[in-house]
Amino acid sequence: MHVEVLVMRSSVPCTLRLEEEIYTRIKEIAKERHTSFTAFVQGVLADVLKNEEQKALYNAFSLAGEDADVKFAISAQMEVIERYE
């Protein structure tokens, strides 16, 4: 059995203007998922922020590896390969 525990964090009231069609669609989806409009929007925004953080980490690690000089490790790698052949 899966039990999801929700932790209530402090929240800040926010006024958001949406096109009527978008608002209506979000309400429909939230209802289908048995959640509130606010909870649905918070979840979507949390997902967007998580994706942005993952992209930032990926880009940071990519930049770190661009100028990496690994030539010093070639001899050690060859030693390991030859030992187990």
TIVO-2410 file (N, C-alpha, C; in nm, 3 decimals):
# residues 85
REC num residu      c1      c2      c3 atome chaine
REC   1      M   0.084  -0.118   0.000     N      A
REC   1      M   0.000   0.000   0.000    CA      A
REC   1      M   0.088   0.124   0.000     C      A
REC   2      H   0.058   0.218  -0.088     N      A
REC   2      H   0.135   0.342  -0.100    CA      A
REC   2      H   0.063   0.453  -0.024     C      A
REC   3      V   0.135   0.515   0.068     N      A
REC   3      V   0.079   0.626   0.143    CA      A
REC   3      V   0.165   0.748   0.116     C      A
REC   4      E   0.102   0.854   0.070     N      A
REC   4      E   0.175   0.977   0.042    CA      A
REC   4      E   0.152   1.073   0.157     C      A
REC   5      V   0.264   1.123   0.212     N      A
REC   5      V   0.256   1.217   0.321    CA      A
REC   5      V   0.285   1.356   0.266     C      A
REC   6      L   0.194   1.446   0.290     N      A
REC   6      L   0.213   1.584   0.245    CA      A
REC   6      L   0.260   1.668   0.362     C      A
REC   7      V   0.366   1.742   0.340     N      A
REC   7      V   0.419   1.831   0.443    CA      A
REC   7      V   0.370   1.971   0.411     C      A
REC   8      M   0.303   2.032   0.505     N      A
REC   8      M   0.252   2.166   0.483    CA      A
REC   8      M   0.363   2.266   0.510     C      A
REC   9      R   0.399   2.340   0.409     N      A
REC   9      R   0.500   2.443   0.422    CA      A
REC   9      R   0.431   2.578   0.424     C      A
REC  10      S   0.503   2.678   0.471     N      A
REC  10      S   0.441   2.810   0.469    CA      A
REC  10      S   0.418   2.852   0.325     C      A
REC  11      S   0.312   2.922   0.302     N      A
REC  11      S   0.279   2.963   0.166    CA      A
REC  11      S   0.255   3.114   0.164     C      A
REC  12      V   0.267   3.168   0.046     N      A
REC  12      V   0.250   3.310   0.024    CA      A
REC  12      V   0.134   3.329  -0.073     C      A
REC  13      P   0.038   3.412  -0.038     N      A
REC  13      P  -0.071   3.436  -0.133    CA      A
REC  13      P  -0.019   3.505  -0.259     C      A
REC  14      C  -0.078   3.469  -0.370     N      A
REC  14      C  -0.029   3.520  -0.498    CA      A
REC  14      C  -0.149   3.538  -0.592     C      A
REC  15      T  -0.150   3.650  -0.659     N      A
REC  15      T  -0.253   3.673  -0.760    CA      A
REC  15      T  -0.195   3.640  -0.896     C      A
REC  16      L  -0.265   3.557  -0.967     N      A
REC  16      L  -0.217   3.512  -1.097    CA      A
REC  16      L  -0.327   3.532  -1.199     C      A
REC  17      R  -0.297   3.598  -1.306     N      A
REC  17      R  -0.396   3.619  -1.412    CA      A
REC  17      R  -0.371   3.516  -1.523     C      A
REC  18      L  -0.477   3.442  -1.555     N      A
REC  18      L  -0.470   3.338  -1.657    CA      A
REC  18      L  -0.577   3.363  -1.762     C      A
REC  19      E  -0.548   3.319  -1.881     N      A
REC  19      E  -0.653   3.320  -1.983    CA      A
REC  19      E  -0.762   3.224  -1.936     C      A
REC  20      E  -0.885   3.258  -1.967     N      A
REC  20      E  -0.998   3.180  -1.919    CA      A
REC  20      E  -0.989   3.033  -1.961     C      A
REC  21      E  -0.946   3.008  -2.083     N      A
REC  21      E  -0.935   2.870  -2.132    CA      A
REC  21      E  -0.833   2.791  -2.051     C      A
REC  22      I  -0.721   2.853  -2.019     N      A
REC  22      I  -0.618   2.786  -1.939    CA      A
REC  22      I  -0.672   2.758  -1.799     C      A
REC  23      Y  -0.734   2.857  -1.739     N      A
REC  23      Y  -0.791   2.843  -1.605    CA      A
REC  23      Y  -0.891   2.728  -1.600     C      A
REC  24      T  -0.981   2.724  -1.697     N      A
REC  24      T  -1.083   2.620  -1.703    CA      A
REC  24      T  -1.020   2.482  -1.718     C      A
REC  25      R  -0.921   2.472  -1.804     N      A
REC  25      R  -0.854   2.341  -1.826    CA      A
REC  25      R  -0.781   2.294  -1.701     C      A
REC  26      I  -0.716   2.387  -1.632     N      A
REC  26      I  -0.646   2.349  -1.508    CA      A
REC  26      I  -0.746   2.300  -1.404     C      A
REC  27      K  -0.859   2.370  -1.390     N      A
REC  27      K  -0.963   2.327  -1.297    CA      A
REC  27      K  -1.012   2.187  -1.330     C      A
REC  28      E  -1.032   2.159  -1.459     N      A
REC  28      E  -1.079   2.027  -1.502    CA      A
REC  28      E  -0.977   1.919  -1.466     C      A
REC  29      I  -0.852   1.944  -1.498     N      A
REC  29      I  -0.748   1.845  -1.470    CA      A
REC  29      I  -0.734   1.822  -1.321     C      A
REC  30      A  -0.735   1.930  -1.243     N      A
REC  30      A  -0.725   1.916  -1.097    CA      A
REC  30      A  -0.840   1.833  -1.043     C      A
REC  31      K  -0.959   1.857  -1.093     N      A
REC  31      K  -1.076   1.781  -1.049    CA      A
REC  31      K  -1.061   1.633  -1.083     C      A
REC  32      E  -1.014   1.604  -1.206     N      A
REC  32      E  -0.992   1.465  -1.248    CA      A
REC  32      E  -0.891   1.395  -1.158     C      A
REC  33      R  -0.796   1.470  -1.109     N      A
REC  33      R  -0.690   1.413  -1.023    CA      A
REC  33      R  -0.725   1.422  -0.875     C      A
REC  34      H  -0.845   1.466  -0.846     N      A
REC  34      H  -0.893   1.476  -0.707    CA      A
REC  34      H  -0.800   1.563  -0.622     C      A
REC  35      T  -0.766   1.676  -0.676     N      A
REC  35      T  -0.681   1.771  -0.604    CA      A
REC  35      T  -0.735   1.911  -0.625     C      A
REC  36      S  -0.685   2.003  -0.549     N      A
REC  36      S  -0.731   2.141  -0.563    CA      A
REC  36      S  -0.659   2.211  -0.678     C      A
REC  37      F  -0.718   2.318  -0.723     N      A
REC  37      F  -0.656   2.401  -0.826    CA      A
REC  37      F  -0.517   2.445  -0.778     C      A
REC  38      T  -0.511   2.494  -0.655     N      A
REC  38      T  -0.384   2.544  -0.598    CA      A
REC  38      T  -0.280   2.434  -0.591     C      A
REC  39      A  -0.318   2.316  -0.541     N      A
REC  39      A  -0.223   2.205  -0.529    CA      A
REC  39      A  -0.172   2.163  -0.666     C      A
REC  40      F  -0.260   2.161  -0.765     N      A
REC  40      F  -0.219   2.123  -0.900    CA      A
REC  40      F  -0.118   2.223  -0.955     C      A
REC  41      V  -0.149   2.351  -0.945     N      A
REC  41      V  -0.059   2.455  -0.996    CA      A
REC  41      V   0.074   2.452  -0.921     C      A
REC  42      Q   0.071   2.434  -0.789     N      A
REC  42      Q   0.195   2.424  -0.712    CA      A
REC  42      Q   0.279   2.306  -0.759     C      A
REC  43      G   0.214   2.193  -0.786     N      A
REC  43      G   0.286   2.074  -0.833    CA      A
REC  43      G   0.351   2.097  -0.969     C      A
REC  44      V   0.277   2.160  -1.059     N      A
REC  44      V   0.331   2.190  -1.192    CA      A
REC  44      V   0.451   2.284  -1.181     C      A
REC  45      L   0.437   2.388  -1.101     N      A
REC  45      L   0.547   2.483  -1.084    CA      A
REC  45      L   0.667   2.418  -1.016     C      A
REC  46      A   0.643   2.330  -0.920     N      A
REC  46      A   0.752   2.257  -0.854    CA      A
REC  46      A   0.827   2.171  -0.955     C      A
REC  47      D   0.753   2.106  -1.046     N      A
REC  47      D   0.817   2.025  -1.150    CA      A
REC  47      D   0.903   2.111  -1.242     C      A
REC  48      V   0.852   2.227  -1.279     N      A
REC  48      V   0.928   2.318  -1.366    CA      A
REC  48      V   1.056   2.361  -1.296     C      A
REC  49      L   1.047   2.396  -1.168     N      A
REC  49      L   1.167   2.437  -1.093    CA      A
REC  49      L   1.267   2.323  -1.081     C      A
REC  50      K   1.217   2.202  -1.057     N      A
REC  50      K   1.306   2.086  -1.047    CA      A
REC  50      K   1.379   2.063  -1.180     C      A
REC  51      N   1.307   2.074  -1.291     N      A
REC  51      N   1.369   2.058  -1.423    CA      A
REC  51      N   1.475   2.165  -1.448     C      A
REC  52      E   1.446   2.287  -1.407     N      A
REC  52      E   1.542   2.397  -1.424    CA      A
REC  52      E   1.669   2.371  -1.342     C      A
REC  53      E   1.651   2.321  -1.220     N      A
REC  53      E   1.767   2.289  -1.135    CA      A
REC  53      E   1.849   2.177  -1.198     C      A
REC  54      Q   1.782   2.075  -1.252     N      A
REC  54      Q   1.853   1.965  -1.316    CA      A
REC  54      Q   1.930   2.013  -1.439     C      A
REC  55      K   1.869   2.103  -1.518     N      A
REC  55      K   1.939   2.158  -1.635    CA      A
REC  55      K   2.061   2.238  -1.591     C      A
REC  56      A   2.045   2.316  -1.486     N      A
REC  56      A   2.157   2.397  -1.436    CA      A
REC  56      A   2.272   2.307  -1.389     C      A
REC  57      L   2.239   2.199  -1.318     N      A
REC  57      L   2.343   2.106  -1.274    CA      A
REC  57      L   2.410   2.038  -1.392     C      A
REC  58      Y   2.331   1.995  -1.489     N      A
REC  58      Y   2.386   1.932  -1.608    CA      A
REC  58      Y   2.482   2.026  -1.679     C      A
REC  59      N   2.439   2.151  -1.696     N      A
REC  59      N   2.523   2.250  -1.764    CA      A
REC  59      N   2.650   2.276  -1.684     C      A
REC  60      A   2.639   2.283  -1.552     N      A
REC  60      A   2.757   2.307  -1.469    CA      A
REC  60      A   2.856   2.192  -1.482     C      A
REC  61      F   2.806   2.068  -1.476     N      A
REC  61      F   2.895   1.952  -1.488    CA      A
REC  61      F   2.954   1.943  -1.629     C      A
REC  62      S   2.875   1.981  -1.729     N      A
REC  62      S   2.926   1.980  -1.866    CA      A
REC  62      S   3.041   2.078  -1.881     C      A
REC  63      L   3.024   2.196  -1.824     N      A
REC  63      L   3.130   2.297  -1.831    CA      A
REC  63      L   3.254   2.250  -1.755     C      A
REC  64      A   3.233   2.185  -1.643     N      A
REC  64      A   3.347   2.138  -1.563    CA      A
REC  64      A   3.427   2.034  -1.640     C      A
REC  65      G   3.361   1.955  -1.723     N      A
REC  65      G   3.430   1.849  -1.795    CA      A
REC  65      G   3.491   1.892  -1.927     C      A
REC  66      E   3.456   2.011  -1.975     N      A
REC  66      E   3.505   2.054  -2.106    CA      A
REC  66      E   3.657   2.070  -2.110     C      A
REC  67      D   3.713   2.129  -2.007     N      A
REC  67      D   3.856   2.155  -2.006    CA      A
REC  67      D   3.933   2.054  -1.923     C      A
REC  68      A   3.868   1.944  -1.887     N      A
REC  68      A   3.934   1.844  -1.803    CA      A
REC  68      A   4.043   1.774  -1.881     C      A
REC  69      D   4.158   1.763  -1.818     N      A
REC  69      D   4.272   1.693  -1.879    CA      A
REC  69      D   4.285   1.558  -1.811     C      A
REC  70      V   4.250   1.453  -1.883     N      A
REC  70      V   4.254   1.318  -1.826    CA      A
REC  70      V   4.368   1.236  -1.882     C      A
REC  71      K   4.458   1.299  -1.955     N      A
REC  71      K   4.569   1.226  -2.014    CA      A
REC  71      K   4.656   1.159  -1.908     C      A
REC  72      F   4.665   1.222  -1.790     N      A
REC  72      F   4.746   1.166  -1.683    CA      A
REC  72      F   4.697   1.029  -1.639     C      A
REC  73      A   4.571   0.997  -1.662     N      A
REC  73      A   4.514   0.871  -1.615    CA      A
REC  73      A   4.525   0.759  -1.717     C      A
REC  74      I   4.568   0.789  -1.839     N      A
REC  74      I   4.573   0.688  -1.944    CA      A
REC  74      I   4.666   0.573  -1.906     C      A
REC  75      S   4.781   0.603  -1.853     N      A
REC  75      S   4.875   0.495  -1.819    CA      A
REC  75      S   4.817   0.406  -1.709     C      A
REC  76      A   4.751   0.463  -1.611     N      A
REC  76      A   4.690   0.384  -1.504    CA      A
REC  76      A   4.578   0.297  -1.560     C      A
REC  77      Q   4.499   0.352  -1.651     N      A
REC  77      Q   4.391   0.274  -1.712    CA      A
REC  77      Q   4.447   0.158  -1.794     C      A
REC  78      M   4.552   0.184  -1.867     N      A
REC  78      M   4.615   0.079  -1.948    CA      A
REC  78      M   4.670  -0.032  -1.857     C      A
REC  79      E   4.727   0.006  -1.745     N      A
REC  79      E   4.780  -0.091  -1.650    CA      A
REC  79      E   4.669  -0.183  -1.599     C      A
REC  80      V   4.554  -0.130  -1.568     N      A
REC  80      V   4.442  -0.209  -1.521    CA      A
REC  80      V   4.392  -0.300  -1.631     C      A
REC  81      I   4.379  -0.246  -1.754     N      A
REC  81      I   4.330  -0.325  -1.866    CA      A
REC  81      I   4.423  -0.442  -1.894     C      A
REC  82      E   4.553  -0.416  -1.895     N      A
REC  82      E   4.650  -0.521  -1.925    CA      A
REC  82      E   4.654  -0.626  -1.815     C      A
REC  83      R   4.633  -0.585  -1.693     N      A
REC  83      R   4.636  -0.679  -1.580    CA      A
REC  83      R   4.523  -0.780  -1.590     C      A
REC  84      Y   4.407  -0.742  -1.642     N      A
REC  84      Y   4.290  -0.830  -1.644    CA      A
REC  84      Y   4.264  -0.891  -1.780     C      A
REC  85      E   4.353  -0.876  -1.875     N      A
REC  85      E   4.333  -0.938  -2.007    CA      A
REC  85      E   4.382  -1.081  -2.005     C      A
***
